[in-house]
Amino acid sequence: AIRKTSEVLRAFDEKTGLETQYLNEFASAPKGSISKAEFDRMRNEVSELRSRAIQRLNEMKQVLGSGKQYDVLTRVAEAEKEEDRAFRDLLNLYMQYHGNRMNEETFKRLQPNYRKRVDSAINHLSDLLHETQTEEK
């Protein structure tokens, strides 16, 4: 179980790390400099990491069956769902902006709230993952 927990933590860390890297790339890229194909590639990479992380989480839940750690893992899955939704919403916002389907004024008004939502969701997920690790000891 300990090995499984570290695998779950590592998988989610990889996913959120990649998302953070992409968000930093988006923030520093001039309007129109990221193609739709590039956004699709990024979305697919994050989806692959998400699938791997969810698979490891579900395997661990099957091993545990029930109990306090199982409940924490269920909350991790729910938090991850919200985090993934927030990231995808922000990714779509950047796609519209870079694809010239959104004017700069609207983008500048919406982007800070979208980014806060993603950051908050990542922090919540991270806290739950830390709780999972603490529960195990």
Backbone torsions as a table, in degrees:
resi	resn	phi	psi	omega
1	ALA	NA	-37.7	-179.1
2	ILE	-63.9	-43.6	178.2
3	ARG	-61.5	-41.5	180.0
4	LYS	-62.3	-43.3	-179.9
5	THR	-60.5	-44.9	-179.7
6	SER	-65.3	-33.2	176.5
7	GLU	-67.2	-41.0	178.3
8	VAL	-63.9	-47.5	179.7
9	LEU	-59.9	-45.5	-179.5
10	ARG	-62.5	-41.0	-179.3
11	ALA	-63.9	-43.8	178.9
12	PHE	-70.6	-35.9	176.3
13	ASP	-61.8	-41.9	177.6
14	GLU	-59.6	-46.1	-177.5
15	LYS	-63.5	-52.0	-177.5
16	THR	-68.1	-31.6	176.5
17	GLY	-64.3	-43.5	178.2
18	LEU	-65.1	-41.4	178.2
19	GLU	-61.1	-44.8	179.6
20	THR	-62.1	-41.3	177.6
21	GLN	-60.0	-46.0	179.6
22	TYR	-64.4	-41.5	179.9
23	LEU	-61.8	-37.8	177.2
24	ASN	-67.8	-37.9	176.0
25	GLU	-63.2	-44.0	179.9
26	PHE	-60.8	-45.3	-175.2
27	ALA	-63.0	-31.0	-176.8
28	SER	-96.4	-5.8	-177.1
29	ALA	-85.3	134.8	175.7
30	PRO	-66.7	151.9	-178.4
31	LYS	-53.9	133.1	176.7
32	GLY	84.0	0.8	-175.0
33	SER	-87.9	-8.9	178.8
34	ILE	-112.6	123.6	-176.3
35	SER	-81.0	163.7	177.2
36	LYS	-61.4	-39.4	178.7
37	ALA	-60.4	-39.2	178.3
38	GLU	-65.1	-43.3	177.0
39	PHE	-62.4	-42.1	178.8
40	ASP	-61.7	-41.9	178.5
41	ARG	-61.4	-45.5	-180.0
42	MET	-62.5	-45.5	179.6
43	ARG	-59.9	-42.3	180.0
44	ASN	-65.9	-40.1	178.6
45	GLU	-63.2	-43.6	178.9
46	VAL	-65.4	-40.0	179.2
47	SER	-62.3	-39.8	178.0
48	GLU	-63.5	-45.0	178.6
49	LEU	-65.1	-37.5	178.5
50	ARG	-63.5	-45.4	-179.9
51	SER	-59.1	-44.4	179.9
52	ARG	-63.1	-44.2	-179.0
53	ALA	-65.1	-44.5	179.6
54	ILE	-63.9	-40.2	178.3
55	GLN	-60.6	-45.4	179.3
56	ARG	-64.5	-39.8	178.7
57	LEU	-62.5	-45.8	-179.4
58	ASN	-65.6	-37.7	176.5
59	GLU	-61.4	-42.1	-179.8
60	MET	-66.9	-39.4	178.7
61	LYS	-62.6	-37.7	178.9
62	GLN	-64.9	-39.4	179.3
63	VAL	-64.6	-41.6	-176.7
64	LEU	-73.7	-39.8	179.9
65	GLY	77.8	-54.4	177.8
66	SER	-165.2	-178.3	178.3
67	GLY	110.9	-178.5	-174.7
68	LYS	-64.8	-43.4	-179.6
69	GLN	-65.6	-35.4	176.1
70	TYR	-60.9	-43.0	178.9
71	ASP	-63.2	-41.1	177.8
72	VAL	-62.5	-41.3	179.3
73	LEU	-65.6	-33.7	175.8
74	THR	-64.4	-41.6	177.0
75	ARG	-66.6	-34.8	176.0
76	VAL	-61.2	-45.0	-179.7
77	ALA	-61.2	-41.6	179.0
78	GLU	-66.5	-43.1	179.2
79	ALA	-64.9	-37.4	179.2
80	GLU	-65.8	-38.2	178.6
81	LYS	-60.3	-45.4	179.2
82	GLU	-66.5	-41.3	179.3
83	GLU	-62.7	-43.4	-179.6
84	ASP	-64.9	-41.2	178.4
85	ARG	-62.4	-43.6	179.9
86	ALA	-64.0	-42.5	178.9
87	PHE	-63.2	-45.2	-179.6
88	ARG	-63.7	-37.7	177.0
89	ASP	-62.7	-43.7	178.7
90	LEU	-67.3	-39.5	176.7
91	LEU	-59.4	-43.9	178.7
92	ASN	-64.5	-37.3	176.9
93	LEU	-61.0	-46.7	177.9
94	TYR	-64.1	-37.7	177.9
95	MET	-60.9	-44.1	179.0
96	GLN	-63.7	-41.5	-179.4
97	TYR	-65.6	-50.0	-178.8
98	HIS	-70.6	-24.1	177.8
99	GLY	-88.4	10.1	179.9
100	ASN	58.1	32.1	175.6
101	ARG	-103.4	7.2	178.7
102	MET	-145.2	134.6	179.9
103	ASN	-77.4	160.7	-173.3
104	GLU	-63.7	-37.3	-179.2
105	GLU	-61.9	-46.0	178.4
106	THR	-63.3	-44.5	179.3
107	PHE	-58.9	-47.5	-178.0
108	LYS	-65.5	-26.0	177.4
109	ARG	-77.3	-39.8	-175.5
110	LEU	-85.0	-36.9	-171.3
111	GLN	-55.1	-44.6	-178.6
112	PRO	-60.2	-39.2	179.0
113	ASN	-68.6	-39.9	177.5
114	TYR	-63.1	-43.5	-178.3
115	ARG	-65.6	-42.0	177.9
116	LYS	-60.5	-40.9	179.6
117	ARG	-61.8	-43.0	178.8
118	VAL	-65.6	-48.4	-179.2
119	ASP	-59.5	-42.9	179.0
120	SER	-63.1	-43.3	-179.7
121	ALA	-66.0	-39.8	177.9
122	ILE	-64.6	-42.6	178.8
123	ASN	-63.8	-42.0	178.5
124	HIS	-62.4	-45.5	178.5
125	LEU	-61.3	-44.5	179.2
126	SER	-60.3	-42.4	177.9
127	ASP	-61.2	-43.1	179.6
128	LEU	-66.4	-38.5	177.8
129	LEU	-64.5	-39.6	177.1
130	HIS	-63.8	-41.2	177.2
131	GLU	-60.7	-39.3	178.1
132	THR	-61.3	-43.5	-179.6
133	GLN	-65.2	-40.8	-179.7
134	THR	-68.3	-39.7	179.5
135	GLU	-58.6	-33.7	-173.7
136	GLU	-70.4	-29.2	-173.4
137	LYS	-79.8	NA	NA
